[in-house]
Amino acid sequence: MSSTSLETLAYREIRERIMHAEYSPGSMLSENELAGLLGMSRTPIRAAISLLEREGLVGTFRGRGIMVKEVSAHDFSEMYEVLVSMQLFALDTALKRQLAFDLHTLGQILDQQQLAMEQNDFYSYYNSTLHFTETILRTIHNESMLQIMELYRSRYVFYTVYYRKKYPQYRPSRSAQTNRRIYEAIKSGDIAAAKAAVTEQYSEVHEQFIRAGLMK
């Protein structure tokens, strides 16, 4: 197997472990341990860590190793606000330009999200949430927005999955309900109702963060 393939494999394996919250924020990793775990040399591990560092998932510290970085509530809130803003803009723009939404794909994503919720698969659940938003954004063909989505994806999913594992008493369901409302509103041509669903969830999440003392 080529070094490039090993680098890609190492990147995917380590990233998946982080995204599934197998490593909590602040966890220290080492190249030697990861190399032994994945059965490869340190060279592809080092290259994979470099890629993960660019995504903001890890930080490297000379003499200490590799640390899984924390995504703060403030950072998550800012990412969420950007995603909400882009989604509202996409809904408005699609209406003005009379663009058709991909209802088939949106429906499939809702089914996937429902299944993930029933199986307590937080990783797939929140990935589906982002995929749903991304599908709406694709309607207006704005590549810059899609690039922002990709930039946020890893840290956004890591935060939400870790949060749910840290507080297992809170089962996810709100975003699935909101996405279902958005889907039904779009399907019926009621973009105002779709936007209302987006903004209502944002208000609830914001209030929840304030009550939990995570934000002022």
PyRosetta script that sets phi, psi and omega in degrees:
from pyrosetta import init, pose_from_sequence

init()
pose = pose_from_sequence("MSSTSLETLAYREIRERIMHAEYSPGSMLSENELAGLLGMSRTPIRAAISLLEREGLVGTFRGRGIMVKEVSAHDFSEMYEVLVSMQLFALDTALKRQLAFDLHTLGQILDQQQLAMEQNDFYSYYNSTLHFTETILRTIHNESMLQIMELYRSRYVFYTVYYRKKYPQYRPSRSAQTNRRIYEAIKSGDIAAAKAAVTEQYSEVHEQFIRAGLMK")
pose.set_psi(1, 136.0)
pose.set_omega(1, -177.5)
pose.set_phi(2, -70.3)
pose.set_psi(2, 160.6)
pose.set_omega(2, 179.5)
pose.set_phi(3, -62.5)
pose.set_psi(3, -35.2)
pose.set_omega(3, 179.2)
pose.set_phi(4, -63.8)
pose.set_psi(4, -42.5)
pose.set_omega(4, 179.4)
pose.set_phi(5, -65.2)
pose.set_psi(5, -39.9)
pose.set_omega(5, 178.1)
pose.set_phi(6, -65.0)
pose.set_psi(6, -40.1)
pose.set_omega(6, 177.5)
pose.set_phi(7, -60.5)
pose.set_psi(7, -45.1)
pose.set_omega(7, 179.6)
pose.set_phi(8, -64.2)
pose.set_psi(8, -42.6)
pose.set_omega(8, 179.1)
pose.set_phi(9, -63.4)
pose.set_psi(9, -44.6)
pose.set_omega(9, 179.7)
pose.set_phi(10, -62.8)
pose.set_psi(10, -43.6)
pose.set_omega(10, 179.5)
pose.set_phi(11, -59.5)
pose.set_psi(11, -47.4)
pose.set_omega(11, -178.1)
pose.set_phi(12, -65.4)
pose.set_psi(12, -42.0)
pose.set_omega(12, -177.6)
pose.set_phi(13, -66.2)
pose.set_psi(13, -46.3)
pose.set_omega(13, -178.7)
pose.set_phi(14, -68.7)
pose.set_psi(14, -41.7)
pose.set_omega(14, 179.8)
pose.set_phi(15, -61.4)
pose.set_psi(15, -43.1)
pose.set_omega(15, 179.9)
pose.set_phi(16, -62.0)
pose.set_psi(16, -40.1)
pose.set_omega(16, 179.2)
pose.set_phi(17, -64.8)
pose.set_psi(17, -39.3)
pose.set_omega(17, 178.2)
pose.set_phi(18, -68.7)
pose.set_psi(18, -46.0)
pose.set_omega(18, -176.7)
pose.set_phi(19, -65.6)
pose.set_psi(19, -27.7)
pose.set_omega(19, 176.3)
pose.set_phi(20, -85.3)
pose.set_psi(20, 5.8)
pose.set_omega(20, 179.2)
pose.set_phi(21, 60.9)
pose.set_psi(21, 32.2)
pose.set_omega(21, 172.9)
pose.set_phi(22, -72.0)
pose.set_psi(22, -26.2)
pose.set_omega(22, 172.8)
pose.set_phi(23, -112.4)
pose.set_psi(23, 124.8)
pose.set_omega(23, -179.6)
pose.set_phi(24, -84.5)
pose.set_psi(24, 160.1)
pose.set_omega(24, 177.1)
pose.set_phi(25, -55.6)
pose.set_psi(25, 134.3)
pose.set_omega(25, -178.7)
pose.set_phi(26, 94.4)
pose.set_psi(26, -11.0)
pose.set_omega(26, 178.4)
pose.set_phi(27, -63.2)
pose.set_psi(27, 139.2)
pose.set_omega(27, 178.0)
pose.set_phi(28, -101.8)
pose.set_psi(28, 129.0)
pose.set_omega(28, 178.5)
pose.set_phi(29, -114.5)
pose.set_psi(29, 162.8)
pose.set_omega(29, 176.3)
pose.set_phi(30, -132.9)
pose.set_psi(30, 149.4)
pose.set_omega(30, 178.7)
pose.set_phi(31, -59.9)
pose.set_psi(31, -40.6)
pose.set_omega(31, -178.8)
pose.set_phi(32, -63.3)
pose.set_psi(32, -44.5)
pose.set_omega(32, -179.3)
pose.set_phi(33, -64.9)
pose.set_psi(33, -43.5)
pose.set_omega(33, -179.9)
pose.set_phi(34, -66.3)
pose.set_psi(34, -38.7)
pose.set_omega(34, 178.6)
pose.set_phi(35, -62.9)
pose.set_psi(35, -43.1)
pose.set_omega(35, 178.2)
pose.set_phi(36, -66.2)
pose.set_psi(36, -40.1)
pose.set_omega(36, -179.5)
pose.set_phi(37, -63.1)
pose.set_psi(37, -41.1)
pose.set_omega(37, -176.2)
pose.set_phi(38, -95.3)
pose.set_psi(38, -4.2)
pose.set_omega(38, 177.2)
pose.set_phi(39, 67.5)
pose.set_psi(39, 43.6)
pose.set_omega(39, 178.5)
pose.set_phi(40, -145.4)
pose.set_psi(40, 172.9)
pose.set_omega(40, -178.8)
pose.set_phi(41, -75.9)
pose.set_psi(41, 174.0)
pose.set_omega(41, -179.6)
pose.set_phi(42, -74.2)
pose.set_psi(42, -20.2)
pose.set_omega(42, -175.9)
pose.set_phi(43, -60.9)
pose.set_psi(43, -54.0)
pose.set_omega(43, 177.7)
pose.set_phi(44, -66.9)
pose.set_psi(44, -29.3)
pose.set_omega(44, 177.2)
pose.set_phi(45, -63.6)
pose.set_psi(45, -44.8)
pose.set_omega(45, -178.9)
pose.set_phi(46, -62.6)
pose.set_psi(46, -40.5)
pose.set_omega(46, 179.0)
pose.set_phi(47, -66.4)
pose.set_psi(47, -39.3)
pose.set_omega(47, 179.6)
pose.set_phi(48, -65.9)
pose.set_psi(48, -40.7)
pose.set_omega(48, 179.1)
pose.set_phi(49, -62.4)
pose.set_psi(49, -37.0)
pose.set_omega(49, 178.1)
pose.set_phi(50, -61.1)
pose.set_psi(50, -41.4)
pose.set_omega(50, 178.7)
pose.set_phi(51, -66.8)
pose.set_psi(51, -41.2)
pose.set_omega(51, -180.0)
pose.set_phi(52, -67.6)
pose.set_psi(52, -30.8)
pose.set_omega(52, 178.1)
pose.set_phi(53, -67.6)
pose.set_psi(53, -38.2)
pose.set_omega(53, 177.7)
pose.set_phi(54, -64.1)
pose.set_psi(54, -31.5)
pose.set_omega(54, 179.3)
pose.set_phi(55, -78.0)
pose.set_psi(55, -10.7)
pose.set_omega(55, -180.0)
pose.set_phi(56, 84.7)
pose.set_psi(56, 14.0)
pose.set_omega(56, -179.2)
pose.set_phi(57, -86.6)
pose.set_psi(57, -29.0)
pose.set_omega(57, -179.3)
pose.set_phi(58, -135.9)
pose.set_psi(58, 164.5)
pose.set_omega(58, 173.2)
pose.set_phi(59, -134.5)
pose.set_psi(59, 144.3)
pose.set_omega(59, 179.0)
pose.set_phi(60, -106.9)
pose.set_psi(60, 140.3)
pose.set_omega(60, -177.5)
pose.set_phi(61, -132.5)
pose.set_psi(61, 120.6)
pose.set_omega(61, -177.8)
pose.set_phi(62, -58.3)
pose.set_psi(62, 127.7)
pose.set_omega(62, 178.1)
pose.set_phi(63, 84.4)
pose.set_psi(63, -9.7)
pose.set_omega(63, -178.4)
pose.set_phi(64, -116.7)
pose.set_psi(64, -34.6)
pose.set_omega(64, 179.1)
pose.set_phi(65, 118.6)
pose.set_psi(65, -147.2)
pose.set_omega(65, -174.3)
pose.set_phi(66, -115.2)
pose.set_psi(66, 126.5)
pose.set_omega(66, -179.1)
pose.set_phi(67, -111.9)
pose.set_psi(67, 133.7)
pose.set_omega(67, 173.1)
pose.set_phi(68, -72.4)
pose.set_psi(68, 121.0)
pose.set_omega(68, -173.7)
pose.set_phi(69, -80.2)
pose.set_psi(69, 146.1)
pose.set_omega(69, 176.5)
pose.set_phi(70, -81.7)
pose.set_psi(70, 142.0)
pose.set_omega(70, 169.7)
pose.set_phi(71, -104.3)
pose.set_psi(71, 112.0)
pose.set_omega(71, -176.0)
pose.set_phi(72, -72.9)
pose.set_psi(72, 161.5)
pose.set_omega(72, 176.1)
pose.set_phi(73, -59.9)
pose.set_psi(73, -36.1)
pose.set_omega(73, 178.4)
pose.set_phi(74, -64.2)
pose.set_psi(74, -45.1)
pose.set_omega(74, 179.2)
pose.set_phi(75, -62.2)
pose.set_psi(75, -44.1)
pose.set_omega(75, 179.8)
pose.set_phi(76, -62.9)
pose.set_psi(76, -42.9)
pose.set_omega(76, -179.2)
pose.set_phi(77, -60.1)
pose.set_psi(77, -41.3)
pose.set_omega(77, 179.5)
pose.set_phi(78, -65.5)
pose.set_psi(78, -41.8)
pose.set_omega(78, 177.7)
pose.set_phi(79, -62.4)
pose.set_psi(79, -43.2)
pose.set_omega(79, -178.9)
pose.set_phi(80, -62.9)
pose.set_psi(80, -41.0)
pose.set_omega(80, 178.7)
pose.set_phi(81, -61.8)
pose.set_psi(81, -40.1)
pose.set_omega(81, 178.4)
pose.set_phi(82, -65.1)
pose.set_psi(82, -43.7)
pose.set_omega(82, 179.9)
pose.set_phi(83, -63.3)
pose.set_psi(83, -41.0)
pose.set_omega(83, 177.9)
pose.set_phi(84, -62.8)
pose.set_psi(84, -45.5)
pose.set_omega(84, -179.5)
pose.set_phi(85, -60.9)
pose.set_psi(85, -42.8)
pose.set_omega(85, -179.8)
pose.set_phi(86, -66.9)
pose.set_psi(86, -38.7)
pose.set_omega(86, -179.7)
pose.set_phi(87, -65.6)
pose.set_psi(87, -42.9)
pose.set_omega(87, 177.7)
pose.set_phi(88, -63.1)
pose.set_psi(88, -41.1)
pose.set_omega(88, 178.1)
pose.set_phi(89, -63.3)
pose.set_psi(89, -42.2)
pose.set_omega(89, -179.2)
pose.set_phi(90, -64.2)
pose.set_psi(90, -40.1)
pose.set_omega(90, 178.3)
pose.set_phi(91, -63.2)
pose.set_psi(91, -45.7)
pose.set_omega(91, 178.4)
pose.set_phi(92, -62.4)
pose.set_psi(92, -46.3)
pose.set_omega(92, -176.3)
pose.set_phi(93, -66.5)
pose.set_psi(93, -40.2)
pose.set_omega(93, 178.3)
pose.set_phi(94, -62.3)
pose.set_psi(94, -37.7)
pose.set_omega(94, 178.5)
pose.set_phi(95, -66.3)
pose.set_psi(95, -45.9)
pose.set_omega(95, -179.1)
pose.set_phi(96, -63.9)
pose.set_psi(96, -38.8)
pose.set_omega(96, -177.8)
pose.set_phi(97, -89.4)
pose.set_psi(97, -3.1)
pose.set_omega(97, -178.1)
pose.set_phi(98, 56.8)
pose.set_psi(98, 48.8)
pose.set_omega(98, 179.3)
pose.set_phi(99, -92.7)
pose.set_psi(99, 145.8)
pose.set_omega(99, -178.1)
pose.set_phi(100, -91.6)
pose.set_psi(100, 131.9)
pose.set_omega(100, 176.1)
pose.set_phi(101, -80.3)
pose.set_psi(101, 152.2)
pose.set_omega(101, 178.4)
pose.set_phi(102, -83.1)
pose.set_psi(102, 80.2)
pose.set_omega(102, -175.9)
pose.set_phi(103, -64.4)
pose.set_psi(103, -33.5)
pose.set_omega(103, -179.8)
pose.set_phi(104, -61.5)
pose.set_psi(104, -49.1)
pose.set_omega(104, -179.9)
pose.set_phi(105, -65.9)
pose.set_psi(105, -41.8)
pose.set_omega(105, 178.9)
pose.set_phi(106, -59.6)
pose.set_psi(106, -39.8)
pose.set_omega(106, 178.3)
pose.set_phi(107, -65.6)
pose.set_psi(107, -40.8)
pose.set_omega(107, 177.8)
pose.set_phi(108, -63.5)
pose.set_psi(108, -40.5)
pose.set_omega(108, 179.6)
pose.set_phi(109, -64.3)
pose.set_psi(109, -40.0)
pose.set_omega(109, 177.8)
pose.set_phi(110, -60.3)
pose.set_psi(110, -41.2)
pose.set_omega(110, 178.0)
pose.set_phi(111, -63.6)
pose.set_psi(111, -42.0)
pose.set_omega(111, 178.9)
pose.set_phi(112, -64.0)
pose.set_psi(112, -41.1)
pose.set_omega(112, -179.3)
pose.set_phi(113, -67.2)
pose.set_psi(113, -40.0)
pose.set_omega(113, 178.3)
pose.set_phi(114, -62.6)
pose.set_psi(114, -43.3)
pose.set_omega(114, 179.2)
pose.set_phi(115, -63.9)
pose.set_psi(115, -42.7)
pose.set_omega(115, 179.3)
pose.set_phi(116, -61.9)
pose.set_psi(116, -38.7)
pose.set_omega(116, 179.5)
pose.set_phi(117, -65.6)
pose.set_psi(117, -42.5)
pose.set_omega(117, -179.4)
pose.set_phi(118, -65.5)
pose.set_psi(118, -29.7)
pose.set_omega(118, -178.1)
pose.set_phi(119, -95.3)
pose.set_psi(119, 4.7)
pose.set_omega(119, -177.3)
pose.set_phi(120, 55.9)
pose.set_psi(120, 35.1)
pose.set_omega(120, 178.2)
pose.set_phi(121, -93.4)
pose.set_psi(121, 85.5)
pose.set_omega(121, -174.6)
pose.set_phi(122, -62.3)
pose.set_psi(122, -38.1)
pose.set_omega(122, -178.9)
pose.set_phi(123, -59.7)
pose.set_psi(123, -50.3)
pose.set_omega(123, -179.6)
pose.set_phi(124, -68.7)
pose.set_psi(124, -34.2)
pose.set_omega(124, -179.7)
pose.set_phi(125, -60.6)
pose.set_psi(125, -50.7)
pose.set_omega(125, -176.8)
pose.set_phi(126, -77.5)
pose.set_psi(126, -26.9)
pose.set_omega(126, 171.4)
pose.set_phi(127, -63.5)
pose.set_psi(127, -40.0)
pose.set_omega(127, 178.1)
pose.set_phi(128, -64.1)
pose.set_psi(128, -37.9)
pose.set_omega(128, 177.7)
pose.set_phi(129, -58.5)
pose.set_psi(129, -46.8)
pose.set_omega(129, 179.5)
pose.set_phi(130, -68.3)
pose.set_psi(130, -36.9)
pose.set_omega(130, 178.7)
pose.set_phi(131, -63.7)
pose.set_psi(131, -37.1)
pose.set_omega(131, 178.0)
pose.set_phi(132, -62.9)
pose.set_psi(132, -48.5)
pose.set_omega(132, 178.4)
pose.set_phi(133, -62.4)
pose.set_psi(133, -42.8)
pose.set_omega(133, -179.8)
pose.set_phi(134, -60.6)
pose.set_psi(134, -39.4)
pose.set_omega(134, 179.8)
pose.set_phi(135, -64.1)
pose.set_psi(135, -37.2)
pose.set_omega(135, 176.0)
pose.set_phi(136, -66.2)
pose.set_psi(136, -43.3)
pose.set_omega(136, -179.9)
pose.set_phi(137, -63.5)
pose.set_psi(137, -35.1)
pose.set_omega(137, -179.5)
pose.set_phi(138, -62.0)
pose.set_psi(138, -20.8)
pose.set_omega(138, -179.4)
pose.set_phi(139, -58.2)
pose.set_psi(139, -36.2)
pose.set_omega(139, -175.1)
pose.set_phi(140, -98.4)
pose.set_psi(140, 3.1)
pose.set_omega(140, 173.3)
pose.set_phi(141, 56.3)
pose.set_psi(141, 46.4)
pose.set_omega(141, 177.9)
pose.set_phi(142, -105.3)
pose.set_psi(142, 101.8)
pose.set_omega(142, -175.1)
pose.set_phi(143, -66.6)
pose.set_psi(143, -31.8)
pose.set_omega(143, 179.4)
pose.set_phi(144, -63.4)
pose.set_psi(144, -39.7)
pose.set_omega(144, 177.6)
pose.set_phi(145, -64.2)
pose.set_psi(145, -40.7)
pose.set_omega(145, -180.0)
pose.set_phi(146, -66.8)
pose.set_psi(146, -33.4)
pose.set_omega(146, 177.2)
pose.set_phi(147, -67.1)
pose.set_psi(147, -37.9)
pose.set_omega(147, 176.5)
pose.set_phi(148, -64.5)
pose.set_psi(148, -41.3)
pose.set_omega(148, 176.7)
pose.set_phi(149, -56.7)
pose.set_psi(149, -45.9)
pose.set_omega(149, -178.3)
pose.set_phi(150, -66.8)
pose.set_psi(150, -36.5)
pose.set_omega(150, 178.7)
pose.set_phi(151, -64.1)
pose.set_psi(151, -36.8)
pose.set_omega(151, -176.8)
pose.set_phi(152, -84.2)
pose.set_psi(152, -24.3)
pose.set_omega(152, -165.7)
pose.set_phi(153, -49.1)
pose.set_psi(153, -54.8)
pose.set_omega(153, -173.7)
pose.set_phi(154, -60.9)
pose.set_psi(154, -50.4)
pose.set_omega(154, -176.3)
pose.set_phi(155, -69.3)
pose.set_psi(155, -35.9)
pose.set_omega(155, 179.7)
pose.set_phi(156, -64.2)
pose.set_psi(156, -49.9)
pose.set_omega(156, -178.3)
pose.set_phi(157, -66.3)
pose.set_psi(157, -41.3)
pose.set_omega(157, 179.6)
pose.set_phi(158, -59.2)
pose.set_psi(158, -44.8)
pose.set_omega(158, -179.6)
pose.set_phi(159, -61.6)
pose.set_psi(159, -48.7)
pose.set_omega(159, -175.2)
pose.set_phi(160, -67.3)
pose.set_psi(160, -40.9)
pose.set_omega(160, 180.0)
pose.set_phi(161, -66.9)
pose.set_psi(161, -44.9)
pose.set_omega(161, 179.5)
pose.set_phi(162, -62.7)
pose.set_psi(162, -41.0)
pose.set_omega(162, -179.7)
pose.set_phi(163, -60.4)
pose.set_psi(163, -44.1)
pose.set_omega(163, -178.8)
pose.set_phi(164, -68.7)
pose.set_psi(164, -34.9)
pose.set_omega(164, 178.2)
pose.set_phi(165, -73.1)
pose.set_psi(165, -30.8)
pose.set_omega(165, 178.6)
pose.set_phi(166, -73.5)
pose.set_psi(166, -33.4)
pose.set_omega(166, 179.7)
pose.set_phi(167, -123.1)
pose.set_psi(167, 71.7)
pose.set_omega(167, -174.8)
pose.set_phi(168, -64.9)
pose.set_psi(168, -15.2)
pose.set_omega(168, 179.4)
pose.set_phi(169, -69.4)
pose.set_psi(169, -17.2)
pose.set_omega(169, 179.5)
pose.set_phi(170, -102.7)
pose.set_psi(170, 104.4)
pose.set_omega(170, 179.8)
pose.set_phi(171, -86.8)
pose.set_psi(171, 137.2)
pose.set_omega(171, -179.4)
pose.set_phi(172, -70.3)
pose.set_psi(172, 140.1)
pose.set_omega(172, 175.4)
pose.set_phi(173, -161.5)
pose.set_psi(173, -24.7)
pose.set_omega(173, -172.4)
pose.set_phi(174, -61.5)
pose.set_psi(174, -46.1)
pose.set_omega(174, -177.0)
pose.set_phi(175, -67.5)
pose.set_psi(175, -32.7)
pose.set_omega(175, 177.3)
pose.set_phi(176, -65.3)
pose.set_psi(176, -41.7)
pose.set_omega(176, 178.0)
pose.set_phi(177, -64.7)
pose.set_psi(177, -42.8)
pose.set_omega(177, 180.0)
pose.set_phi(178, -64.8)
pose.set_psi(178, -43.9)
pose.set_omega(178, 179.7)
pose.set_phi(179, -62.6)
pose.set_psi(179, -36.3)
pose.set_omega(179, 176.8)
pose.set_phi(180, -64.5)
pose.set_psi(180, -41.5)
pose.set_omega(180, 177.1)
pose.set_phi(181, -62.7)
pose.set_psi(181, -42.8)
pose.set_omega(181, 179.3)
pose.set_phi(182, -61.9)
pose.set_psi(182, -45.6)
pose.set_omega(182, -179.0)
pose.set_phi(183, -60.1)
pose.set_psi(183, -49.1)
pose.set_omega(183, -178.1)
pose.set_phi(184, -64.9)
pose.set_psi(184, -36.5)
pose.set_omega(184, 179.0)
pose.set_phi(185, -67.0)
pose.set_psi(185, -45.0)
pose.set_omega(185, 178.5)
pose.set_phi(186, -62.2)
pose.set_psi(186, -43.4)
pose.set_omega(186, -178.6)
pose.set_phi(187, -59.3)
pose.set_psi(187, -35.6)
pose.set_omega(187, -179.8)
pose.set_phi(188, -89.4)
pose.set_psi(188, -1.4)
pose.set_omega(188, 178.6)
pose.set_phi(189, 82.5)
pose.set_psi(189, 13.6)
pose.set_omega(189, -178.4)
pose.set_phi(190, -99.3)
pose.set_psi(190, 82.5)
pose.set_omega(190, -177.0)
pose.set_phi(191, -67.6)
pose.set_psi(191, -31.2)
pose.set_omega(191, 178.0)
pose.set_phi(192, -61.3)
pose.set_psi(192, -40.7)
pose.set_omega(192, 178.6)
pose.set_phi(193, -68.0)
pose.set_psi(193, -36.2)
pose.set_omega(193, 177.5)
pose.set_phi(194, -64.1)
pose.set_psi(194, -44.0)
pose.set_omega(194, 178.7)
pose.set_phi(195, -64.8)
pose.set_psi(195, -37.7)
pose.set_omega(195, 179.1)
pose.set_phi(196, -62.5)
pose.set_psi(196, -39.1)
pose.set_omega(196, 178.9)
pose.set_phi(197, -63.2)
pose.set_psi(197, -41.5)
pose.set_omega(197, 179.3)
pose.set_phi(198, -63.2)
pose.set_psi(198, -49.0)
pose.set_omega(198, -175.5)
pose.set_phi(199, -70.2)
pose.set_psi(199, -33.9)
pose.set_omega(199, 178.3)
pose.set_phi(200, -65.3)
pose.set_psi(200, -41.9)
pose.set_omega(200, 178.3)
pose.set_phi(201, -65.9)
pose.set_psi(201, -39.6)
pose.set_omega(201, 178.5)
pose.set_phi(202, -59.2)
pose.set_psi(202, -44.6)
pose.set_omega(202, -179.8)
pose.set_phi(203, -61.8)
pose.set_psi(203, -40.7)
pose.set_omega(203, -179.4)
pose.set_phi(204, -67.1)
pose.set_psi(204, -42.9)
pose.set_omega(204, 179.3)
pose.set_phi(205, -64.7)
pose.set_psi(205, -42.6)
pose.set_omega(205, 179.3)
pose.set_phi(206, -61.1)
pose.set_psi(206, -45.5)
pose.set_omega(206, 179.4)
pose.set_phi(207, -64.9)
pose.set_psi(207, -37.5)
pose.set_omega(207, 179.2)
pose.set_phi(208, -63.0)
pose.set_psi(208, -41.4)
pose.set_omega(208, 178.5)
pose.set_phi(209, -64.4)
pose.set_psi(209, -39.5)
pose.set_omega(209, 179.4)
pose.set_phi(210, -66.3)
pose.set_psi(210, -43.9)
pose.set_omega(210, -179.4)
pose.set_phi(211, -63.7)
pose.set_psi(211, -33.9)
pose.set_omega(211, -179.3)
pose.set_phi(212, -80.2)
pose.set_psi(212, -5.2)
pose.set_omega(212, 179.9)
pose.set_phi(213, 77.4)
pose.set_psi(213, 16.5)
pose.set_omega(213, -179.0)
pose.set_phi(214, -85.8)
pose.set_psi(214, -19.5)
pose.set_omega(214, 179.3)
pose.set_phi(215, -143.8)
pose.set_psi(215, 158.8)
pose.set_omega(215, 176.3)
pose.set_phi(216, -95.6)
pose.dump_pdb("model.pdb")
